[in-house]
Amino acid sequence: MGLKLISDTPVLLKSRDDIPALVMALLTIYKTPEYNNQIYTLLEGAIITGKKATGRKGLNLWQIFVLSQYRLALNLDYDRLHYMTHSDSTLRQLLGIETESGVARRDISYQRILDNVHLLDDDTLKRINDVIVDFGHKKVFKKKGTVALFAKTDSFVVESNVHFPTDYNLLWDASRKILDIVNWFANKYPSTEGWRKSKDWYSTLKNLSRAVGQSSSSGGKGKAERIIQAAQQYVTKATALSDKISKTKDSFPINETIDLVKILELEHFITLLDKHVDLVERRLIKGDKIPHEDKIFSLFEEYTEWITKGKSRPSVELGKKLSITTDQFGLIIDYHIMEKESDSEIVLSTADRVLSKYDILSWSFDKGYWHKDNKWILSTQIPNVIMPKKGKLNKQEAEEEHTKEFKKLRNKHSAIESNINELEHSGLDRCPDRGFHGFKRYIGMGVVAHNLQRIGKELLKQENAAREKDKKKMLLPAA
């Protein structure tokens, strides 16, 4: 009792800020049972089914959905999102926690937000995105069922939250994580022996890592010898750490499940320590060239790929490539996180997903997606395939790419760059969430939030146009 109705949430119609568009889209979906129920069903299947009632305070499905969209649409971290749930009256009413004057205030804690938003998964978000796109087509942009789509596909890199990797700083990462776990056991079990000087291990290994970096970046005579000497000292100390922890780890007590988890984590980092001792020795001391497949680019986000862009700034990015397909309304109708795949390798699988759901009149790509088989197969199912060829054109290809229709649709392909720019400014430039599961969830939330923003902007445009029309009618003289 005393709660303000979600359906009465106010929307600022004339504003250039991102929030009104998002609120308008969410509110319209909330008031549309056909789509509201579909989203509830998907969220219920992913979050509630099979879960036991523990008696802990949680969030309802609508609140989880709204908070996830606010986070990505506005590029918020959890601290800012938590603050807004306390201070932003529009968000509070949209969440259903804003109370009338004189009624006890309701709040949501930081940890409740974090734990509940993390219950979403990539597969559920992909299904929700299909519902949002269908809502946009049928209820907002008023696309008739027989009207085909003009699709565009391009890719960009979503970076992982990692530092630039070198074998010697990854060796330091492995060393410090081992020492962190040792200190965890020492603090929990004061009787732990053999690690009284763990702080000395920290400082010595860190200083040796810095010395290797300084030797590598400096110039002057004898640089090669200085690098070898610094690397040799670093490898010797890291090897000593590996030997010591291997001999003493069996003495750590295992009385609880968390102790076993820490032991397994410790063994994982010992393996990584030994691997990077070997890499530093091979590259800096022996002068070997390390094959790309032997390298790891992060000890913590192990899915991270080294992606060479072929551009000057930046020439390399660390993360995963994301391929998106948009339509003429700017909605993302399909997305795919690429697993060490090139653009040309994902065309047919993307076509299978898209063509199973939509009728496509034209589909444009950039040169990176070109392959003769890709173009030939798509041309059998789509009237206009705009896929410029890489390399020299033969006479027939040159004639095709110089036709008026090809040029027109190829020029329109650049519209997808605005989608990519919007995604990057909404948080899909760099993923702060941990693990590949978190990475996929973060991208899924970003895509859904982008589509809601597009839909919300169109709804605001239509509402303002309708109000202007009504205003003009009122000003007309009576007949």
C-alpha positions in Angstrom: 0.0 0.0 0.0 1.1 3.6 -0.6 3.2 2.7 -3.7 3.0 4.9 -6.8 1.7 3.0 -9.8 4.3 1.9 -12.4 1.9 2.7 -15.2 1.8 6.4 -14.0 5.5 6.9 -14.3 6.1 10.3 -15.8 8.1 10.7 -19.0 9.8 14.0 -20.0 8.7 14.2 -23.7 11.0 17.0 -24.8 14.5 16.1 -23.8 17.8 15.2 -25.5 18.9 13.0 -22.6 18.9 9.2 -23.0 16.7 8.4 -20.0 13.3 9.6 -21.3 13.6 7.3 -24.4 14.5 4.3 -22.3 11.6 5.0 -19.8 9.2 5.5 -22.7 10.1 2.1 -24.2 10.0 0.2 -20.9 6.7 1.8 -19.9 5.0 1.1 -23.2 6.1 -2.6 -23.0 4.8 -2.7 -19.4 1.4 -1.5 -20.6 1.3 -4.0 -23.5 0.3 -7.3 -22.0 1.1 -9.3 -25.2 4.8 -8.4 -24.9 5.0 -8.0 -21.2 3.9 -11.5 -20.7 6.4 -12.9 -23.2 9.3 -11.2 -21.4 8.0 -12.3 -18.0 7.8 -15.9 -19.2 11.4 -15.9 -20.5 12.7 -14.3 -17.3 10.7 -16.7 -15.1 12.2 -19.7 -17.0 15.7 -18.4 -16.6 15.6 -17.1 -13.0 12.8 -18.8 -11.0 12.3 -22.3 -12.4 14.0 -24.9 -10.3 15.0 -22.4 -7.6 14.2 -23.0 -3.9 12.5 -20.3 -1.8 15.2 -19.4 0.6 13.5 -16.5 2.3 16.1 -14.0 1.3 15.0 -10.6 -0.1 15.1 -10.6 -3.9 13.8 -8.5 -6.8 10.8 -9.2 -8.9 11.3 -10.0 -12.6 10.3 -6.6 -13.8 12.8 -4.9 -11.5 15.6 -7.2 -12.7 14.7 -6.4 -16.3 14.5 -2.6 -15.7 17.8 -2.4 -13.8 19.7 -4.5 -16.4 18.5 -2.1 -19.1 19.3 1.1 -17.2 22.8 -0.2 -16.5 23.7 -0.7 -20.2 21.5 2.0 -21.9 23.2 4.6 -19.7 26.6 2.9 -19.3 26.4 2.8 -15.5 28.5 0.9 -13.1 26.7 -0.8 -10.2 27.6 2.0 -7.8 25.9 4.6 -9.9 22.9 2.3 -10.6 22.5 1.7 -6.8 22.7 5.5 -6.2 20.0 6.1 -8.8 17.6 3.6 -7.2 17.8 5.8 -4.1 17.7 9.2 -5.7 16.0 9.1 -9.1 12.2 9.3 -8.6 11.4 8.2 -12.2 13.5 5.1 -11.9 12.1 4.3 -8.4 8.5 4.6 -9.7 9.4 2.5 -12.8 10.7 -0.2 -10.4 7.6 0.0 -8.3 9.3 1.1 -5.1 8.4 4.9 -5.0 6.0 5.6 -2.1 3.5 8.3 -1.5 4.2 11.1 0.9 4.0 9.9 4.5 4.6 6.2 3.6 7.7 4.4 4.7 10.4 4.5 2.1 11.5 1.3 0.3 15.1 0.8 -0.9 17.2 -1.8 -2.7 20.7 -2.6 -1.5 23.7 -2.7 -3.7 24.3 -6.4 -3.3 20.7 -7.3 -4.2 21.1 -5.4 -7.4 24.3 -7.1 -8.3 23.2 -10.6 -7.4 19.8 -10.4 -9.2 21.1 -8.7 -12.4 23.7 -11.4 -12.6 21.0 -14.1 -12.8 20.4 -13.2 -16.4 22.2 -15.2 -19.1 23.0 -14.8 -22.8 20.5 -17.3 -24.1 17.6 -15.6 -22.3 18.7 -12.1 -23.4 18.8 -13.3 -27.1 15.2 -14.5 -26.8 14.2 -11.3 -25.1 15.8 -9.3 -27.9 13.7 -11.2 -30.4 10.6 -10.1 -28.4 11.8 -6.5 -28.3 12.5 -6.5 -32.1 9.0 -7.9 -32.8 7.5 -5.3 -30.5 9.4 -2.5 -32.4 8.4 -3.8 -35.8 4.7 -4.4 -35.1 3.8 -1.8 -32.5 6.2 1.1 -33.0 7.6 1.3 -36.5 4.4 -0.3 -37.8 6.1 -2.6 -40.2 3.6 -4.6 -42.3 4.0 -8.3 -42.2 4.7 -8.6 -45.9 7.4 -5.9 -45.9 10.9 -7.4 -46.1 13.9 -6.0 -44.2 17.0 -4.2 -45.5 19.7 -5.9 -43.4 23.3 -4.7 -42.7 26.1 -6.7 -41.0 29.4 -5.5 -39.5 31.7 -6.4 -36.6 33.7 -4.6 -34.0 35.8 -5.5 -30.9 34.4 -5.5 -27.4 37.4 -5.3 -25.2 37.9 -7.4 -22.1 38.8 -5.7 -18.8 42.5 -6.7 -18.9 45.9 -4.9 -19.0 48.2 -5.2 -21.9 49.8 -8.6 -21.7 53.5 -9.4 -21.7 54.9 -12.7 -20.6 56.8 -11.1 -17.7 53.8 -9.2 -16.3 51.6 -12.3 -16.6 54.3 -14.1 -14.6 53.9 -11.4 -11.9 50.1 -11.9 -12.0 50.5 -15.6 -11.4 53.0 -15.0 -8.6 50.9 -12.4 -6.7 47.8 -14.6 -7.0 49.7 -17.5 -5.4 50.9 -15.2 -2.6 47.3 -13.9 -2.1 46.0 -17.4 -1.6 48.9 -18.2 0.8 48.1 -15.1 2.8 44.4 -16.1 2.8 45.3 -19.5 4.4 47.7 -17.8 6.9 45.0 -15.3 8.0 42.4 -18.0 8.4 44.8 -20.6 10.0 47.4 -18.7 12.0 49.3 -22.0 12.5 50.3 -22.1 8.8 54.1 -22.3 8.7 56.7 -21.4 6.2 55.3 -18.1 4.8 56.3 -15.6 7.5 58.2 -13.5 4.8 55.4 -13.5 2.2 55.7 -9.7 2.0 59.3 -10.0 0.9 58.2 -12.4 -1.9 55.7 -9.8 -3.1 58.2 -6.9 -3.2 61.1 -8.9 -4.6 59.1 -10.4 -7.5 57.4 -7.1 -8.3 60.8 -5.3 -8.4 62.3 -8.0 -10.6 59.3 -7.7 -13.0 59.7 -3.9 -13.2 63.5 -4.4 -13.8 62.7 -6.6 -16.9 60.2 -4.0 -18.2 62.7 -1.2 -17.7 65.5 -3.1 -19.4 63.2 -3.9 -22.4 62.0 -0.3 -22.8 65.4 1.4 -22.4 68.1 1.8 -25.0 71.8 2.2 -25.1 74.8 -0.2 -25.3 74.5 -3.6 -23.7 70.7 -3.6 -23.8 70.5 -7.3 -24.8 72.8 -8.3 -21.9 70.8 -6.3 -19.4 67.5 -7.9 -20.5 69.0 -11.4 -20.2 70.5 -10.6 -16.8 67.2 -9.1 -15.5 65.1 -12.0 -16.9 67.5 -14.6 -15.4 67.1 -13.1 -11.9 63.3 -12.9 -12.3 63.1 -16.5 -13.6 65.3 -17.8 -10.7 63.1 -16.1 -8.1 59.8 -17.2 -9.7 61.1 -20.8 -10.0 62.0 -20.7 -6.3 58.4 -19.6 -5.5 57.1 -22.5 -7.6 59.3 -25.0 -5.8 58.4 -23.6 -2.4 54.6 -23.6 -2.9 54.7 -27.0 -4.5 56.3 -28.4 -1.4 54.1 -26.7 1.1 50.6 -26.6 -0.4 49.8 -30.1 0.9 50.2 -28.8 4.4 47.3 -26.2 4.0 44.3 -27.4 6.0 41.1 -28.3 4.2 38.3 -28.1 6.7 35.6 -26.4 4.6 34.5 -26.3 1.0 36.0 -22.8 0.6 39.4 -24.3 1.6 39.2 -26.9 -1.2 38.2 -24.1 -3.7 41.2 -22.1 -2.7 43.5 -25.1 -3.1 42.1 -25.8 -6.6 42.6 -22.1 -7.5 46.2 -22.3 -6.1 47.0 -25.3 -8.3 45.6 -23.4 -11.3 47.9 -20.5 -10.7 50.9 -22.7 -10.1 50.4 -24.2 -13.5 50.2 -20.7 -15.0 53.3 -19.6 -13.1 55.3 -22.5 -14.5 54.1 -21.8 -18.0 55.2 -18.2 -17.9 58.5 -19.0 -16.3 59.1 -21.2 -19.4 57.8 -18.4 -21.8 60.1 -15.7 -20.2 63.1 -18.0 -20.3 62.5 -19.0 -23.9 61.8 -15.5 -25.3 64.1 -13.2 -23.2 67.0 -15.6 -22.3 67.1 -18.0 -25.2 65.8 -15.6 -27.8 63.2 -18.0 -29.2 60.1 -16.7 -31.0 56.9 -17.8 -29.2 54.2 -19.2 -31.4 50.9 -17.3 -31.1 49.0 -20.4 -29.9 51.3 -20.8 -26.9 50.4 -17.4 -25.6 47.8 -16.4 -23.0 46.6 -12.8 -23.0 45.0 -12.7 -19.5 45.2 -15.1 -16.5 41.8 -13.9 -15.3 39.8 -13.4 -18.6 41.2 -16.4 -20.4 38.7 -16.1 -23.3 40.5 -12.9 -24.4 41.8 -12.8 -27.9 44.6 -10.7 -29.5 42.8 -9.0 -32.4 44.9 -7.2 -35.0 42.7 -4.6 -36.7 44.9 -3.5 -39.6 44.5 0.1 -38.5 47.0 2.5 -37.0 45.0 3.5 -33.9 44.6 1.1 -32.2 46.4 -1.5 -34.2 45.6 -4.2 -31.6 42.6 -4.8 -29.3 42.2 -7.4 -26.6 38.7 -9.0 -26.3 36.2 -10.6 -28.7 34.8 -9.5 -32.0 31.0 -9.0 -32.0 29.1 -9.2 -35.3 25.8 -7.4 -35.4 23.0 -7.3 -38.0 20.6 -4.4 -38.1 17.6 -3.5 -40.2 16.3 -0.3 -41.8 14.9 0.9 -38.4 18.2 0.7 -36.7 17.2 -2.4 -34.6 19.8 -5.1 -34.0 18.0 -8.3 -35.2 20.9 -10.6 -34.7 24.3 -10.6 -32.9 27.1 -13.2 -32.6 30.2 -13.3 -30.4 33.0 -14.6 -32.6 35.2 -17.4 -31.3 38.5 -17.0 -33.1 36.5 -16.6 -36.4 37.0 -14.3 -39.3 34.1 -12.3 -40.7 33.8 -14.4 -43.8 33.5 -17.6 -41.7 30.3 -16.6 -39.9 28.2 -15.4 -42.9 26.3 -18.7 -43.5 25.6 -19.4 -39.8 24.4 -15.8 -39.4 22.2 -16.2 -42.5 20.7 -19.4 -41.1 19.6 -17.6 -37.9 18.3 -14.4 -39.6 16.5 -16.0 -42.5 14.7 -18.4 -40.2 13.0 -15.4 -38.5 12.9 -12.6 -41.1 12.2 -12.0 -44.8 15.3 -10.1 -46.2 15.1 -8.0 -49.4 18.7 -6.8 -49.3 21.7 -7.6 -47.2 24.9 -5.6 -47.2 28.3 -6.5 -45.8 31.8 -4.9 -46.0 34.8 -6.5 -47.8 35.8 -8.6 -44.8 32.8 -10.8 -45.2 33.4 -11.6 -48.8 33.9 -15.1 -50.1 32.6 -16.4 -53.4 30.7 -19.2 -51.8 29.1 -16.8 -49.3 27.9 -14.5 -52.0 26.7 -17.3 -54.2 24.7 -19.1 -51.5 23.1 -15.9 -50.2 22.2 -14.8 -53.7 20.0 -17.9 -54.1 17.8 -16.7 -51.2 18.1 -12.9 -51.1 17.3 -10.6 -54.1 20.1 -8.1 -53.4 23.4 -9.2 -51.8 25.8 -6.3 -51.3 29.2 -8.0 -50.6 32.1 -6.1 -52.2 34.9 -8.3 -53.3 38.3 -8.2 -51.8 41.1 -7.9 -54.4 40.9 -7.4 -58.1 37.5 -7.5 -59.8 36.8 -9.3 -63.1 34.7 -7.7 -65.7 31.4 -9.1 -64.5 32.1 -8.1 -60.9 33.2 -4.6 -61.9 29.9 -4.1 -63.8 27.9 -5.4 -60.8 29.6 -3.1 -58.3 29.1 -0.1 -60.5 25.4 -0.4 -60.9 23.2 2.3 -59.4 21.4 -0.1 -57.1 24.6 -1.7 -55.8 26.1 1.8 -55.0 22.9 3.0 -53.4 22.7 0.0 -51.0 26.4 0.0 -50.4 26.2 3.7 -49.3 23.4 2.9 -47.0 25.5 0.2 -45.3 27.5 3.0 -43.5 24.4 3.5 -41.3 25.4 0.5 -39.2 28.5 2.5 -38.1 26.1 4.7 -36.1 24.7 1.6 -34.4 28.2 0.5 -33.4 29.1 4.0 -32.2 26.0 4.0 -30.0 26.8 0.6 -28.6 30.3 1.6 -27.7 29.1 4.8 -26.0 26.6 2.7 -24.0 29.3 0.4 -22.6 30.1 -2.1 -25.3 33.5 -0.6 -25.8 34.9 -2.5 -22.8 33.3 -5.2 -20.6 33.8 -4.8 -16.9 32.1 -8.1 -15.9 34.2 -11.1 -15.0 34.4 -14.4 -16.9 33.1 -15.4 -20.4 29.6 -15.9 -19.0 29.6 -12.3 -17.7 31.0 -11.1 -21.0 28.2 -12.7 -23.0 25.6 -11.5 -20.5 27.0 -7.9 -20.7 26.8 -7.9 -24.5 23.2 -9.3 -24.5 22.1 -6.6 -22.1 23.8 -4.0 -24.3 22.0 -5.1 -27.4 18.6 -5.2 -25.8 19.2 -1.8 -24.2 20.2 -0.4 -27.6 17.0 -1.6 -29.2 14.9 -0.2 -26.4 16.6 3.2 -26.8 15.8 3.1 -30.6 12.2 2.2 -29.9 11.9 4.8 -27.2 13.1 7.6 -29.4 10.6 6.6 -32.0 7.8 6.5 -29.5 8.8 10.0 -28.2 8.8 11.3 -31.7 5.4 9.9 -32.4 4.0 11.2 -29.2 5.4 14.7 -29.7 4.1 14.7 -33.3 0.6 13.7 -32.1 0.6 16.5 -29.5 1.7 19.1 -32.1 -1.1 17.9 -34.4 -3.7 18.2 -31.6 -2.4 21.7 -30.7 -2.8 22.8 -34.3 -6.4 21.5 -34.4 -7.2 23.5 -31.3 -5.9 26.7 -32.9 -8.0 26.3 -36.1 -11.0 28.6 -36.2 -14.4 27.1 -35.8 -16.3 26.3 -39.0 
